Amino acid sequence: MIKLLIVDDSALMRRQLKAIFVAEGDFQVEMARHGQEAVELNRTFAPDVITLDINMPQMDGLTALSLLMAERPVPVVMVSSLTEKGAIATLEALNLGAVDYIPKPGGTISLSIAEVEAEIIAKVRAAAGARLRKSRGLAARIRGNLSVGEATKPSPRPSASAPPRGEEADGDGLVIVGVSTGGPRTLEEILPLLPADFPWPVLVAQHMPPSFTRPFAERMNTLCALEVLELRRPLELIPGQIHIGRGGADILVTRRNDRLMVSARPESPEMLWHPSVELLGRSVLQHCNPRRVVGVMLTGMGHDGAESFTELKRRGGRTIAESEQSAVVFGMPAELIKRGGATTVLPVEKIAEQIIRWVNAS
């Protein structure tokens, strides 16, 4: 049995969520009305996983999460609104140690529970088996890995100074990253370690809803030496930039006048997850020299991107799969490894170093 603690100040919400999981047959459910009760039940009930609302009386979700992680760390799935304010609070919760989040459709999950029931069950099940990682001091890691001067964010390079395009022997260098559950904190372990003079652009397909990707990009921009942007319009890919795929869209690489471009398009109905890692990988295979591409597959449920990343490796590209020892959810990287698509398998703390080594050697 999976021991689940549901924390929400709405009695209707608690009843509906409890009914969903009791019907599954393998959940033992307890409920709390606010954060203080959650902290107490974390001691006495000792749940395997918690769903935690953010806005509650007496003790809000973020305060409760901090106490939970300090006293008895447990996988937590936040119940979050899709507003920008809700997105910022959720990103803070993920930084504090939450594994994932359940978006409230229309701002109140209780009125549209059927719309997200399958997602709720899948995310809570995945979280129950998730691996928790303690923060290892991001600021200190950045200071220790960036040389003097590299922490200053560079000015974007003008297009005129970009290197020649379309040379088959070399071609445009590019790093692509696919990530889902557990991604925000994992990306904070990797992207800030790329130096300001990193010579290739980076594209990130992180499964997120539309209102979350802009606050996430803004947060990452404060942590990284490279400029971090949410992709909202077609742009030329130039060194010194990291592009986060916009939620509610897919991210694609194209060419225009022999210049490598990146753009967003509406979600493809053929794909289960968005921004789609698989579609990003396919577009890269179509428009880039695979030998000048590094693909990085990080924590997440499912198999998004496994097929295209495997083909990337087959054509001479290099790929990294996050190892089971560090992955919050060892789904996407495990699928890539199973298909023979991983050039190397590394824990999160060694991934940035490997990317830099490969890129500098190219």
C-alpha positions in Angstrom: 0.0 0.0 0.0 1.1 3.5 -0.8 0.5 5.9 2.2 -0.8 9.2 0.9 -1.4 12.4 2.8 -3.8 14.9 1.2 -3.4 18.5 2.4 -6.0 21.1 1.4 -8.2 23.6 3.2 -11.1 22.8 1.0 -13.3 19.9 2.4 -14.6 19.3 -1.1 -11.1 19.0 -2.6 -10.1 16.6 0.2 -13.1 14.4 -0.4 -12.7 14.3 -4.2 -9.0 13.5 -4.1 -9.5 10.9 -1.5 -12.2 9.2 -3.6 -9.8 9.1 -6.6 -7.1 7.3 -4.7 -9.2 5.0 -2.6 -10.8 3.8 -5.9 -7.2 2.8 -7.1 -7.2 0.1 -4.4 -3.6 0.4 -3.3 -3.6 3.7 -1.4 -4.0 4.3 2.3 -5.2 7.9 2.6 -5.1 10.4 5.4 -6.1 14.1 5.1 -5.0 17.4 6.6 -6.7 20.8 6.5 -3.6 23.0 6.7 0.1 23.0 6.9 0.4 22.5 10.6 -1.7 19.4 10.5 0.4 18.1 7.6 3.6 18.5 9.6 2.1 16.6 12.6 0.7 13.8 10.3 4.1 13.5 8.6 5.4 12.4 12.0 2.6 10.1 13.1 1.2 8.8 9.8 4.6 8.7 8.0 3.2 9.0 4.5 5.1 7.8 1.4 3.9 10.8 -0.6 2.0 14.1 0.0 -0.3 16.3 -2.1 0.1 19.8 -0.7 -2.0 22.9 -1.5 -0.1 26.2 -1.6 -2.8 28.7 -0.3 -4.1 27.6 3.1 -4.9 29.3 6.5 -2.8 28.9 9.7 0.2 27.6 7.7 0.6 27.9 4.0 2.0 25.2 1.7 5.5 26.7 1.3 6.0 27.1 5.0 4.8 23.6 5.6 7.0 22.2 2.8 10.1 23.8 4.4 9.3 22.1 7.8 8.5 18.8 6.1 11.8 18.7 4.3 13.7 19.7 7.4 12.1 17.2 9.7 11.2 14.1 7.6 11.8 14.6 3.9 9.0 13.0 1.8 8.1 13.3 -1.9 5.6 16.1 -2.3 3.3 17.0 -5.2 2.1 20.6 -5.0 -1.5 21.5 -5.9 -1.0 24.8 -7.8 -3.1 27.3 -9.7 -2.1 28.2 -13.3 -1.7 31.9 -12.6 1.7 33.6 -12.8 1.6 34.1 -9.0 0.8 30.4 -8.7 3.7 29.5 -11.0 6.2 31.6 -9.0 5.1 29.9 -5.8 5.3 26.5 -7.4 8.8 27.1 -8.7 9.8 28.1 -5.1 8.2 24.9 -3.9 10.2 22.9 -6.4 13.4 24.7 -5.2 12.5 23.7 -1.6 12.3 20.1 -2.6 8.8 19.3 -4.0 9.0 16.7 -6.7 6.1 17.8 -9.0 2.9 19.8 -9.2 -0.7 19.3 -10.2 -2.1 22.3 -12.0 -5.7 23.3 -11.1 -7.8 23.6 -14.3 -9.7 26.8 -14.4 -8.1 27.9 -11.1 -10.1 25.3 -9.0 -9.5 21.7 -9.4 -12.6 20.8 -7.5 -14.9 21.9 -10.3 -12.9 20.1 -13.1 -11.5 17.1 -11.3 -12.2 14.7 -14.2 -10.0 16.8 -16.5 -6.9 16.0 -14.5 -7.7 12.7 -12.7 -5.3 10.6 -14.8 -2.5 13.2 -14.5 -3.0 13.4 -10.7 -2.8 9.6 -10.3 0.3 9.3 -12.6 2.1 12.1 -10.9 1.4 10.9 -7.3 2.4 7.4 -8.2 5.7 8.6 -9.8 6.4 10.9 -6.8 5.9 8.0 -4.4 8.9 6.3 -5.9 10.9 9.4 -6.6 14.4 10.0 -5.3 14.8 13.1 -3.2 17.9 15.2 -3.5 19.1 17.7 -0.9 20.3 21.1 -2.1 24.1 21.2 -2.2 24.5 25.0 -2.1 23.9 26.3 -5.6 25.7 29.6 -5.1 28.8 28.0 -3.7 28.9 25.5 -6.6 28.6 28.3 -9.1 31.4 30.3 -7.4 33.6 27.2 -7.4 33.1 26.3 -11.0 33.1 29.7 -12.8 36.4 31.5 -13.2 36.8 35.2 -12.3 34.7 37.3 -14.7 32.6 34.4 -16.0 29.7 35.1 -13.6 28.9 38.3 -15.5 26.2 37.8 -18.0 27.5 38.5 -21.5 25.8 40.8 -24.0 24.0 38.8 -26.7 26.1 38.5 -29.8 24.8 40.4 -32.9 24.0 38.2 -35.8 26.7 39.7 -37.9 29.4 38.2 -35.6 28.0 34.7 -35.8 30.3 32.1 -37.3 29.7 30.9 -40.9 26.8 28.6 -41.3 26.1 25.5 -43.4 29.6 24.1 -43.5 29.1 20.3 -43.6 32.4 19.5 -42.0 31.7 21.6 -38.9 28.2 23.2 -39.0 26.3 24.7 -36.1 27.0 23.4 -32.7 23.9 22.8 -30.4 23.0 21.4 -27.0 19.5 20.0 -26.6 18.0 19.0 -23.2 14.9 17.0 -22.5 13.4 16.9 -19.0 10.2 16.5 -17.1 9.3 15.6 -13.5 12.0 17.0 -11.2 13.4 19.1 -14.0 13.5 22.6 -12.5 15.9 21.7 -9.6 17.9 19.4 -11.9 18.4 22.2 -14.4 19.6 24.4 -11.6 22.3 21.8 -10.9 23.5 22.0 -14.5 22.8 25.2 -16.5 24.4 27.7 -14.0 27.7 25.7 -14.4 28.0 26.6 -18.1 30.5 29.5 -18.4 29.7 32.8 -20.0 31.9 32.0 -23.0 30.1 28.7 -23.7 30.3 28.5 -27.5 27.1 26.7 -28.4 23.4 27.7 -27.8 21.3 25.5 -25.6 17.7 24.4 -26.1 15.6 23.1 -23.3 12.3 21.2 -23.6 10.9 21.1 -20.1 7.4 19.7 -19.7 5.5 22.7 -18.2 2.1 24.5 -18.6 2.1 27.8 -20.5 2.0 30.1 -17.4 5.1 28.4 -15.8 7.8 28.7 -18.5 8.3 32.5 -18.4 8.8 32.7 -14.6 11.0 29.7 -14.8 13.2 31.2 -17.5 13.4 34.5 -15.6 14.5 32.6 -12.5 17.1 30.6 -14.4 18.3 33.9 -16.0 19.3 35.2 -12.5 21.3 32.0 -11.8 23.1 31.5 -15.1 26.1 33.2 -16.7 24.4 32.6 -20.1 21.3 34.6 -21.0 18.1 32.5 -20.5 15.0 33.2 -22.5 11.6 31.8 -22.9 11.1 31.0 -26.5 8.1 33.1 -27.8 9.1 34.0 -31.4 11.4 32.7 -34.1 15.1 33.5 -33.2 18.5 32.9 -34.7 20.4 30.4 -32.6 23.6 32.1 -31.3 26.1 31.3 -28.6 25.6 32.7 -25.2 21.9 31.9 -24.9 19.7 29.2 -23.4 16.2 29.0 -24.8 13.4 27.4 -22.6 10.6 26.0 -24.7 7.3 27.9 -24.0 4.6 25.8 -22.3 1.6 25.2 -24.5 3.8 24.9 -27.6 6.5 22.7 -29.1 10.0 23.9 -29.9 11.5 23.3 -33.3 14.8 23.9 -35.0 14.6 25.2 -38.6 16.9 27.0 -41.2 16.3 30.3 -42.8 18.8 31.8 -45.3 21.2 29.1 -44.1 20.9 30.4 -40.6 20.0 28.0 -37.8 16.7 29.2 -36.2 14.5 28.1 -33.3 10.7 28.7 -33.1 7.7 27.6 -31.2 4.6 26.1 -32.8 1.2 25.0 -31.3 1.2 21.7 -29.5 1.2 18.7 -31.8 -1.8 16.4 -31.0 0.4 13.3 -31.9 2.6 13.9 -28.8 1.6 13.2 -25.2 4.0 15.7 -23.5 4.8 19.4 -24.3 7.1 21.0 -25.1 7.9 17.8 -27.0 11.4 16.5 -26.6 10.8 14.1 -29.5 9.8 16.8 -31.9 12.7 18.9 -30.9 15.1 16.0 -31.5 13.5 15.2 -34.9 13.9 18.8 -36.1 17.5 18.8 -35.0 18.2 15.7 -37.0 16.7 17.3 -40.0 18.6 20.6 -39.9 21.8 20.0 -38.0 25.0 18.0 -38.4 24.5 15.3 -35.7 28.2 15.2 -35.0 27.9 18.8 -33.8 25.0 18.1 -31.4 25.0 17.1 -27.7 21.7 15.6 -26.4 21.0 15.5 -22.7 18.1 13.4 -21.3 17.2 14.2 -17.7 14.7 13.1 -15.0 11.1 12.6 -16.0 8.2 10.1 -16.5 7.6 8.4 -19.8 9.7 8.1 -22.9 9.5 11.5 -24.6 12.6 12.0 -26.9 14.0 8.5 -26.6 13.5 7.6 -30.2 15.1 10.8 -31.7 17.9 10.9 -29.2 18.7 7.3 -30.0 18.8 8.2 -33.7 21.0 11.2 -32.9 23.6 8.9 -31.3 23.3 6.4 -34.2 24.2 9.2 -36.6 27.3 10.3 -34.7 25.9 12.7 -32.1 26.7 12.4 -28.4 24.1 11.9 -25.7 24.0 11.9 -21.9 21.4 10.1 -19.9 21.1 11.1 -16.2 21.9 8.1 -14.0 19.4 6.4 -11.7 21.4 7.5 -8.7 20.5 11.2 -9.2 17.3 11.1 -11.3 14.2 12.2 -9.4 12.2 9.9 -11.7 14.3 7.5 -13.7 11.9 7.2 -16.7 13.0 9.2 -19.7 16.8 8.5 -19.2 16.1 4.8 -18.5 14.2 4.6 -21.8 17.1 6.1 -23.6 19.6 3.7 -22.0 17.3 0.7 -22.8 17.3 1.6 -26.5 21.0 2.0 -26.6 20.8 5.7 -27.2 23.1 6.9 -24.4 26.7 7.6 -25.2 27.3 8.0 -21.4 25.3 7.7 -18.2 26.2 10.3 -15.5 24.8 11.6 -12.2 23.6 15.2 -12.3 26.7 16.7 -10.7 28.9 15.5 -13.5 26.7 16.4 -16.5 27.8 20.1 -17.0 31.4 19.1 -16.9 30.9 16.5 -19.6 28.9 18.9 -21.8 31.7 21.5 -21.5 34.4 18.8 -22.3 32.7 17.6 -25.4 31.9 21.1 -26.7 35.4 22.4 -26.2 36.8 19.4 -28.0 34.6 19.9 -31.0 
